[in-house]
Amino acid sequence: MEKNLPSTLLVTGAAGFIGSHVCDRLLEAGYSVVGLDNFDPFYPRAEKEKNLQTALKSANFSLFEGDIRDAELVTTVFRKNDISSLIHLAARAGVRSSLLEPEEFLDVNVRGTAVLLEAARKAGVRNFVFASSSSIYGDRTDVPFKESDPTDRPLSPYGASKKAGEALCYAYHHLYGPNIACLRFFTVYGPRQRPDLAIRKFAELALADRPIPVFGDGSSRRDYTHIRDILSGIRGAIEWCTQSVQPRYGIFNLGSNSPVSLENLLQLLEEVLQKPLKRDYQPTQPGDVFQTYADTTLAEYELGFRHTVPFEEGLAEFCQWLIRRNT
């Protein structure tokens, strides 16, 4: 057992794509994990329960079901458990969905984060890892994106909500001194990926011989980042928080530093699935940015983060998982 992680961690969004992987990884290391999730019906509950099937077999895992906006519930979770660090992954996610329900996105992602920060403060929890997003950068042409770049022009309510979450985190750090690491995730993919995200959506359509919607001309680019690399960044952020003598606040990009065009993604899917894809070209959608491209220099230096999974390898692994899941 490693000794440099705190013994008990609270993971919000524990049943989700990233959250369930985080729970599994921490439990493998021998630590106690408390999960909190409201099983939002954005996609089927059964899928989220399946995400947790490994964690739920562990005696070191406990699960609370409920909403992060429920201050009484959150306070109870802290009171019943000796939490030393919080990994806040719960959120309403999705750029396009946020255009349809902006109030809900802001309520969950901003007010929910405020509830957690305040409950953590009252409980004396000194370490807080916040899941932010590359969406806050907006439609930038200067690449790669650096943490010091302006982020005051996000193109969607989702991006705006993550920017507000970072600002709240800084205010709490400034006022009360907890260690806070804000992690800007760049298009995470891998086993358990949400059904609405591009790689899974495209692969499932391809396997069903249905047309794939291509918004724009296929030249848009995304910095796809495998879940294993994201997990290493989260692990590094926990250590970065807990090993500091003085209170610290930081923002870090977690990406591959290697954008892939939409057309290249489709070509790679054709190779992996060994079948031609039917493309349905449509206009660019509101809220979409042309490119994301992470400069990970700071995360590499401060968190020990490394991009280790080549996209072709990660895509093949994901497709194998999806085929097994659907058979």
Order of alpha helices (4+ residues) and beta strands (2+ residues): beta-alpha-beta-alpha-beta-alpha-beta-alpha-alpha-alpha-beta-alpha-beta-beta-alpha-beta-beta-beta-alpha-beta-beta-alpha-beta-alpha-alpha
